[in-house]
Amino acid sequence: MSSFTSVDPVGSAYAPNTVHPHIEHGVFVRRLSALYPLQPHESKTLEALVETAYTVAAHRDILHEQQPAKEALVLLEGLACHYKVLDSARRQMTGFVLPGDFCDFGFLSSSVTRQSVMSLGKVVVGRIDLRQLSAVADKMPNILVAAMRAASVDQACARELVISLGARDALQRLAHFLCELHHRSRIVGLVNANAEFDLSMTQAEMGEALGLSTVHINRTIQQLRKRKLIAMGQGIATILDAAGLEAVASFDGRYLRPN
């Protein structure tokens, strides 16, 4: 039997700016369905679990480190990141949350949030009541399997980022980063016909994530542009040559499909 413990609400710094009671939650269903096939009635039930949705302004915490899991939060629009602040006050991004992703998986083990989650641009977040999620998981275990596979992908992405920081050069790091976000966005239908997807990050933030200076990031972007592999601007990334970019990164997307 599944059991996700819900605790009493505590003070939060992510008070909603605008509530969206009718926002489309299909991206959440598409994300989990891509990880484990769901039946139509399971998909409908999953979509109904997202009770309310609200906006969070750019560069605001969605979840704080050590925050108890009082609900499950799902990103519905925008881009967010996991991060850790060191004693030196330096911040390191450790992973990225895309539309359809759970913001954190502490609810699976009734544990606290291990790292803070921050919006990179304006985002929309949906809430799921843990008691309702637990009841649904008992009746429809496929939903629980999909959530656990989502947690596995999240861990795999974090490991790939560690590999980038330790073993890939600057060109490979950026190429791999863009390949991953492109694949994850495409899985849930967020890459348009022009191969464009949302990348609401500054070059400084990309450098922070990839362990590179802003100057180095800019030079590396220019290298990829000169090779006619990407275009980038106004918060949008365009993959002009997916095969070529994957070759530069030695990208193998199997870690994004844990089945």
SULVEN-V96604 format. One record per residue. N is the residue number from 1. PHI is phi in radians with two decimals (999 if undefined). D_LAST is the distance of its C-alpha to the last C-alpha in Angstrom with 2 decimals. Layout:
BEGIN
n=N phi=PHI d_last=D_LAST
n=N phi=PHI d_last=D_LAST
END
This chain:
BEGIN
n=1 phi=999 d_last=22.90
n=2 phi=-1.42 d_last=21.57
n=3 phi=-2.67 d_last=24.14
n=4 phi=-1.89 d_last=24.19
n=5 phi=-1.34 d_last=27.65
n=6 phi=-1.86 d_last=29.64
n=7 phi=-1.90 d_last=32.63
n=8 phi=-1.15 d_last=35.70
n=9 phi=-1.03 d_last=35.56
n=10 phi=-2.09 d_last=36.97
n=11 phi=-1.01 d_last=38.65
n=12 phi=-2.30 d_last=36.45
n=13 phi=-1.67 d_last=37.13
n=14 phi=-1.95 d_last=34.78
n=15 phi=-0.95 d_last=37.04
n=16 phi=-1.13 d_last=36.06
n=17 phi=-1.44 d_last=38.18
n=18 phi=-2.48 d_last=37.53
n=19 phi=-1.60 d_last=35.80
n=20 phi=-2.08 d_last=33.96
n=21 phi=-1.19 d_last=33.90
n=22 phi=-2.08 d_last=32.79
n=23 phi=-1.14 d_last=30.27
n=24 phi=-1.28 d_last=27.36
n=25 phi=-1.80 d_last=24.18
n=26 phi=-1.06 d_last=21.98
n=27 phi=-1.10 d_last=20.15
n=28 phi=-1.16 d_last=18.73
n=29 phi=-1.15 d_last=17.56
n=30 phi=-1.10 d_last=16.08
n=31 phi=-1.08 d_last=14.12
n=32 phi=-1.26 d_last=12.55
n=33 phi=-1.15 d_last=12.29
n=34 phi=-1.24 d_last=10.24
n=35 phi=-1.60 d_last=7.55
n=36 phi=-2.71 d_last=8.18
n=37 phi=-1.03 d_last=10.94
n=38 phi=-1.91 d_last=14.23
n=39 phi=-1.29 d_last=17.47
n=40 phi=-0.92 d_last=20.52
n=41 phi=-1.22 d_last=22.22
n=42 phi=-1.23 d_last=19.30
n=43 phi=-1.09 d_last=19.18
n=44 phi=-1.11 d_last=22.95
n=45 phi=-1.14 d_last=23.02
n=46 phi=-1.08 d_last=20.57
n=47 phi=-1.09 d_last=22.77
n=48 phi=-1.23 d_last=25.84
n=49 phi=-1.16 d_last=24.75
n=50 phi=-1.34 d_last=25.63
n=51 phi=-1.38 d_last=29.32
n=52 phi=-2.37 d_last=30.93
n=53 phi=-2.34 d_last=30.25
n=54 phi=-2.56 d_last=32.50
n=55 phi=-1.59 d_last=33.08
n=56 phi=-2.23 d_last=33.25
n=57 phi=-1.15 d_last=35.38
n=58 phi=-1.10 d_last=34.26
n=59 phi=1.07 d_last=34.07
n=60 phi=-2.11 d_last=34.18
n=61 phi=-1.26 d_last=32.15
n=62 phi=-1.54 d_last=29.76
n=63 phi=-2.37 d_last=29.09
n=64 phi=-1.76 d_last=31.18
n=65 phi=-0.98 d_last=30.23
n=66 phi=1.26 d_last=30.86
n=67 phi=-1.36 d_last=30.89
n=68 phi=-1.10 d_last=30.10
n=69 phi=-1.44 d_last=27.24
n=70 phi=-1.61 d_last=29.49
n=71 phi=-2.86 d_last=27.08
n=72 phi=-1.72 d_last=23.67
n=73 phi=-1.93 d_last=24.18
n=74 phi=-2.14 d_last=22.18
n=75 phi=-1.40 d_last=23.12
n=76 phi=-1.86 d_last=24.14
n=77 phi=-2.55 d_last=26.07
n=78 phi=1.66 d_last=26.74
n=79 phi=-2.39 d_last=25.35
n=80 phi=-2.36 d_last=25.46
n=81 phi=-2.46 d_last=24.84
n=82 phi=-1.51 d_last=24.58
n=83 phi=-2.66 d_last=27.60
n=84 phi=-2.32 d_last=29.77
n=85 phi=-1.75 d_last=33.53
n=86 phi=-1.50 d_last=35.12
n=87 phi=-1.04 d_last=38.59
n=88 phi=-1.37 d_last=39.97
n=89 phi=1.33 d_last=38.94
n=90 phi=-1.36 d_last=36.54
n=91 phi=-1.92 d_last=33.26
n=92 phi=-2.18 d_last=29.90
n=93 phi=-1.34 d_last=26.96
n=94 phi=-2.13 d_last=23.71
n=95 phi=3.04 d_last=21.12
n=96 phi=-2.24 d_last=21.12
n=97 phi=-1.95 d_last=20.55
n=98 phi=-1.91 d_last=20.18
n=99 phi=-0.94 d_last=20.94
n=100 phi=1.69 d_last=18.53
n=101 phi=-1.49 d_last=17.51
n=102 phi=-1.16 d_last=18.82
n=103 phi=-1.25 d_last=21.63
n=104 phi=-2.77 d_last=21.01
n=105 phi=-1.98 d_last=19.03
n=106 phi=-1.03 d_last=22.11
n=107 phi=-1.12 d_last=22.30
n=108 phi=-1.18 d_last=19.40
n=109 phi=-2.15 d_last=21.71
n=110 phi=0.96 d_last=25.03
n=111 phi=-1.89 d_last=25.60
n=112 phi=-1.35 d_last=27.41
n=113 phi=-1.17 d_last=26.16
n=114 phi=-1.40 d_last=25.84
n=115 phi=-2.42 d_last=26.59
n=116 phi=-1.15 d_last=28.41
n=117 phi=-2.14 d_last=26.86
n=118 phi=-2.19 d_last=29.17
n=119 phi=-1.26 d_last=29.48
n=120 phi=-1.65 d_last=30.06
n=121 phi=-2.24 d_last=31.68
n=122 phi=-1.16 d_last=32.54
n=123 phi=-2.26 d_last=29.54
n=124 phi=-2.08 d_last=28.99
n=125 phi=-2.08 d_last=27.34
n=126 phi=-1.90 d_last=26.59
n=127 phi=-1.83 d_last=27.20
n=128 phi=-2.23 d_last=25.51
n=129 phi=-1.23 d_last=27.59
n=130 phi=-1.22 d_last=25.87
n=131 phi=-1.15 d_last=27.80
n=132 phi=-1.16 d_last=26.68
n=133 phi=-1.09 d_last=23.02
n=134 phi=-1.11 d_last=23.39
n=135 phi=-1.12 d_last=25.15
n=136 phi=-1.18 d_last=22.57
n=137 phi=-1.10 d_last=19.70
n=138 phi=-1.14 d_last=21.85
n=139 phi=-1.49 d_last=22.35
n=140 phi=-2.28 d_last=18.96
n=141 phi=-1.08 d_last=16.30
n=142 phi=-1.05 d_last=13.51
n=143 phi=-1.16 d_last=14.85
n=144 phi=-1.15 d_last=14.62
n=145 phi=-1.06 d_last=10.96
n=146 phi=-1.09 d_last=10.44
n=147 phi=-1.13 d_last=12.97
n=148 phi=-1.19 d_last=11.51
n=149 phi=-1.18 d_last=8.23
n=150 phi=-1.09 d_last=10.98
n=151 phi=-1.12 d_last=12.83
n=152 phi=-1.12 d_last=10.26
n=153 phi=-1.11 d_last=10.29
n=154 phi=-1.01 d_last=14.02
n=155 phi=-1.16 d_last=14.46
n=156 phi=-1.12 d_last=12.76
n=157 phi=-1.12 d_last=15.14
n=158 phi=-1.11 d_last=17.98
n=159 phi=-1.16 d_last=17.48
n=160 phi=-1.13 d_last=17.59
n=161 phi=-1.16 d_last=20.75
n=162 phi=-1.07 d_last=22.24
n=163 phi=-1.07 d_last=21.70
n=164 phi=-1.05 d_last=23.43
n=165 phi=-1.14 d_last=26.27
n=166 phi=-1.71 d_last=26.81
n=167 phi=-2.32 d_last=26.27
n=168 phi=-1.67 d_last=26.17
n=169 phi=-1.34 d_last=29.49
n=170 phi=-1.02 d_last=30.39
n=171 phi=-1.12 d_last=29.54
n=172 phi=-1.16 d_last=26.09
n=173 phi=-1.05 d_last=25.44
n=174 phi=-1.17 d_last=26.45
n=175 phi=-1.08 d_last=24.74
n=176 phi=-1.14 d_last=21.37
n=177 phi=-1.01 d_last=21.98
n=178 phi=-1.20 d_last=22.82
n=179 phi=-1.06 d_last=19.91
n=180 phi=-1.11 d_last=17.45
n=181 phi=-1.12 d_last=19.47
n=182 phi=-1.10 d_last=19.86
n=183 phi=-1.12 d_last=16.18
n=184 phi=-1.12 d_last=15.53
n=185 phi=-1.21 d_last=18.71
n=186 phi=-1.15 d_last=18.02
n=187 phi=-1.00 d_last=14.80
n=188 phi=-1.85 d_last=17.16
n=189 phi=1.32 d_last=20.13
n=190 phi=-1.88 d_last=22.14
n=191 phi=-1.96 d_last=23.03
n=192 phi=-1.45 d_last=26.16
n=193 phi=-1.12 d_last=27.61
n=194 phi=-1.64 d_last=29.25
n=195 phi=1.11 d_last=26.02
n=196 phi=-1.75 d_last=27.23
n=197 phi=-2.57 d_last=25.39
n=198 phi=-1.19 d_last=26.70
n=199 phi=-2.47 d_last=27.41
n=200 phi=-1.40 d_last=29.85
n=201 phi=-2.39 d_last=30.58
n=202 phi=-1.43 d_last=33.75
n=203 phi=-1.12 d_last=33.97
n=204 phi=-1.11 d_last=35.03
n=205 phi=-1.21 d_last=31.86
n=206 phi=-1.09 d_last=29.73
n=207 phi=-1.11 d_last=31.87
n=208 phi=-1.06 d_last=31.39
n=209 phi=-1.18 d_last=27.61
n=210 phi=-1.81 d_last=27.75
n=211 phi=1.21 d_last=30.74
n=212 phi=-2.27 d_last=33.12
n=213 phi=-1.27 d_last=36.46
n=214 phi=-1.04 d_last=36.98
n=215 phi=-1.08 d_last=39.17
n=216 phi=-1.16 d_last=36.53
n=217 phi=-1.06 d_last=33.91
n=218 phi=-1.06 d_last=36.51
n=219 phi=-1.11 d_last=37.29
n=220 phi=-1.22 d_last=33.68
n=221 phi=-1.05 d_last=33.17
n=222 phi=-1.10 d_last=36.32
n=223 phi=-1.08 d_last=35.04
n=224 phi=-1.18 d_last=31.95
n=225 phi=-1.15 d_last=34.29
n=226 phi=-1.08 d_last=36.74
n=227 phi=-1.40 d_last=34.08
n=228 phi=1.04 d_last=33.41
n=229 phi=-1.70 d_last=29.72
n=230 phi=-2.47 d_last=29.86
n=231 phi=-2.34 d_last=32.29
n=232 phi=-2.66 d_last=32.44
n=233 phi=2.93 d_last=34.82
n=234 phi=0.97 d_last=35.56
n=235 phi=1.30 d_last=32.18
n=236 phi=-2.18 d_last=30.39
n=237 phi=-1.92 d_last=28.43
n=238 phi=-2.16 d_last=28.41
n=239 phi=-1.64 d_last=26.37
n=240 phi=-1.46 d_last=28.93
n=241 phi=-2.51 d_last=27.17
n=242 phi=-1.08 d_last=23.39
n=243 phi=-1.11 d_last=23.25
n=244 phi=-1.17 d_last=26.15
n=245 phi=-1.15 d_last=24.77
n=246 phi=-1.13 d_last=21.48
n=247 phi=-1.15 d_last=23.75
n=248 phi=-1.06 d_last=25.82
n=249 phi=-1.47 d_last=22.90
n=250 phi=0.89 d_last=21.08
n=251 phi=-1.37 d_last=18.09
n=252 phi=-2.21 d_last=14.62
n=253 phi=-1.38 d_last=12.28
n=254 phi=-1.12 d_last=8.98
n=255 phi=-1.19 d_last=9.23
n=256 phi=-1.54 d_last=9.21
n=257 phi=-2.26 d_last=5.70
n=258 phi=-1.38 d_last=3.81
n=259 phi=-2.59 d_last=0.00
END
